[in-house]
Amino acid sequence: MTDDTRPDGPPPFDRPFEGEDTKQRVYGAVLHAREPTTAATIAERADCSTESARTHLSFYADLGIVIRHEGRPVRYERNDDYFEWRRVNELARENTVEELQARVSELTERLEEYRDEYGVESPAAVNVLEFDAERVDDVYVDLGEWATAIEERRLHERARRKAVGQTAPSHT
């Protein structure tokens, strides 16, 4: 039996949405698009008709999940702001204010460690060419983790502020 036919394995790389319904395939295709994309291209990737893709894309645009760019042809792209909003709400719902604050503090400490280690304020300010060849890969890993920690702290802080607002006593 080949990996392509394993019932418990991932779908084949060339058919990542196999087994999903059309709505899910369109959703997956637009989420994987790296730039505004036509309905015809989304339809091709989702293995459906262009009209069916347009119908689902219109639905997702109404929900704010995708952004519709008017023009000839109309193009669609995922709405990163929607997914950030969703992540912040999820963090606020699943964690207490104290847990969120602890995570913000932990991430802040990690960011300070990176600043101290590299002597700059952000990963973008690090000149990788200043490091020995055998250390470059480790530096790139650190820079990726540093950038991720910056983003995670920002999201956790937004969630903390949201959670504080939800638990604040009413003054009515």
N, C-alpha and C positions, 0 to 999 in steps of 0.2 A: 504494500500500500504506500503510495507517495504522500508527501506532506500536503499536497493539494487536496487530498480526499480525507484527511484526518478530521473526524467530526468534532474533536475537542480542541483543535488548534486554531490559530488565527486564519482569516481568509487569505487567499493568495494575494500577493502584493499588487498584481495587475487588476484585481477585482475586489477592492477593499470593502465594498458595501454589499457584496453578494449575500443574499438571504434577507436583506432588509426590504421594507416596503418602499414604494416610490417616494413618499414624503421624507422618509429617513435618508434615502440615497441623495435626494436633492439637498437636504440639510447638511449632510456630510460633505458633499461636493462643494457647496458654497463656503463651508468652514475651512476647507483645505485650499481654497483659492487664495493666492497671495496678492492679488490686485483685482480691481473691478473687472468682472467677467460677464460675458453675454449669457442670456438664457440658453442659447443654442449650445454653448460650450459646457455650461452646467448640465444640460440635458445629456450631452454626449458622455460626460463623466459619470452621470447618475444612471445611465442606460435607460432613458425614458424619452418620451416625445418632448419637443420644445414647448408645446402648449401646456403639457403637464408640468414641466419645470416652471414655466411662467406662473401658473396657478399657485404652486407651492411657494415660489419666491415672493409673490404678491402677499400671500398669507404671512410669511416670515417678515416681510417689510412692514406690514401692518402691526405686527407684534414688536417691532424694533430690533429684531434679531439680525436683519440684514438692512443695508442701506441701498436704496434704489437711486441710481444716477441717470437722470433723464438724458436723452440724446438719441442719436441714430447710430448704432442700436443702443437700447437701454442696457445698462450694465448693473451688476449687483456685487456687493461685497459684504463680508461679515461686519457687524457693528461691534468693534472691540469694547466700546463703552458699555454696551449691554452686558457683555460677559464679565466685565469688571464689576458692574453694579450687582450682578448675580452672585459673584464670588464674595463681595463685601457683605451682602445680605446673608449668605450661607455662613460666613465666619461669625457674624453677629448673632445668628440664631443658634449656632452649635457651641458657642463658647460664652463663658461668663465674662463680665467686664474685667475681673481680676485675671482670668486666663489670657485675655487679649492684651492687657497691660503687661503681664509677665513676658509674653511673646515679643511685644514691642521693645521691652527692656533688653531681652536676650539678643534680639537682632541689632539693637543700637550698640551693644557691647561688641558684637561681632564686627560691625562696621568700623568701630573705633580701632579694633585690632588690625583690620586691613589698612586703615589710614596710617596707623603707626608703622606697620610692617613695610609699606611701600612709600611712605613719606609724602603722599599726595591726598587730595580730598575725594577723588573719584576714580573708578577703574579706567575711565576714558583718559585720565591724565598720566597713566602708567606707560612708559616707553619700553615695550617688550624687548627691543633691540639692545637695551642696556644689560641684559642678563645673559649668562653663559648659555650655550646651546643646550646643554644637558638639563638646564632648569626651565627653559622656555615653555615646555608642555605644562609643567606645574604652575607657572605664572598664568598661563591661559586658563587653567582650571580655576585658580583663585579669582581671576577677573570675572569669569562667568558666575561663580558663586557669590562674589561681591555684588555684582549687578542684580542677581536674583534676590539677595538679602535686602538690597535697597527697595526693590519692588514689593517684596513680602512685607517689609516694615510699613511701607506706605499703605498697603491694603489692610493690614492688621490695625493700623492707627485709624483708618477710616471706619473700620468695623467697630473699633472701641468707641469712637465718638458716636456712632449710630446706636450702639448698645447702651451707652450712657444716656442718650436722648430718650431711648425707649423705657429705661428704668427710672428716669427722673420723676419725682413725685409731682402730681398735678397741683397747681396753685389756684384752683377754682373755688 
